[in-house]
Amino acid sequence: MAYRKIKGVILAGGLGTRLMPLTKITNKHLLPVYNRPMIHWPILSLIDAGVTEIMIVTGGSFAGDFLQLLENGAEFGLRDIHYTYQKGEGGIAAALSLAEDFVDRDRIVVILGDNIFEKSLRPHVEAYRQQATGAKILLREVPDPQRFGVPELRGDKVVGIEEKPKAPKSSYAVTGVYMYDDYVWDIIRTLKPSGRGELEITDVNNAYIRRGDLTWGMIDGWWSDAGTFDSLLLASQLVSERERAKA
């Protein structure tokens, strides 16, 4: 099997306005999901997938709390955890751009810090290690695709992704895990702000699609973000059931 070094980037910035007033006193990603702070779950997902060089991109008034909570990552068996700071809110792609020096010319697995997965991401990461070039995204069928980035599928190919469409072209959502080679930095430098004034990760993925260099996988088990009160509660319930089943 071809081995390609892969680093992990967790995006944990933003203001978390949908979770006010909780986020008036802390970063969203430090709120509890069952028996751990939310940020623990993406860290554990990366480690389980064999990714142990990790950077956390955060921001806002509570960025220092990540260092106090996570320290150097020894609790997770890591040698260290890297941190960088995002001023303001410029979108997912803008946050990712801050990790360029850390990643250097290696590959990356990017996880949104409020995304939690039932099953291991290792099979998908291992498949990406063997991919010659390009990007990989993970999909999940959902009842409300209009809330997400929605892929248009033609045969076994994703031919386009539309962000929060009113008329979705499939019943699938692009989950908050993205895998990229070092061409991603060139793409980000060409992006223009969307109507929301942000650099969109969907535009990054569509750039790879236009190059014919994006693959996809379908995740097993449940997937939840935790960015609203309802999804935060659901994520806690799902994680509780999973962890109790392990005990």
Summary of the structure (lengths in Angstrom):
residues: 247
radius of gyration: 17.0
end to end distance: 34.1
largest distance: 48.9
contacts: 786
relative contact order: 0.18
helix: 34%
strand: 28%
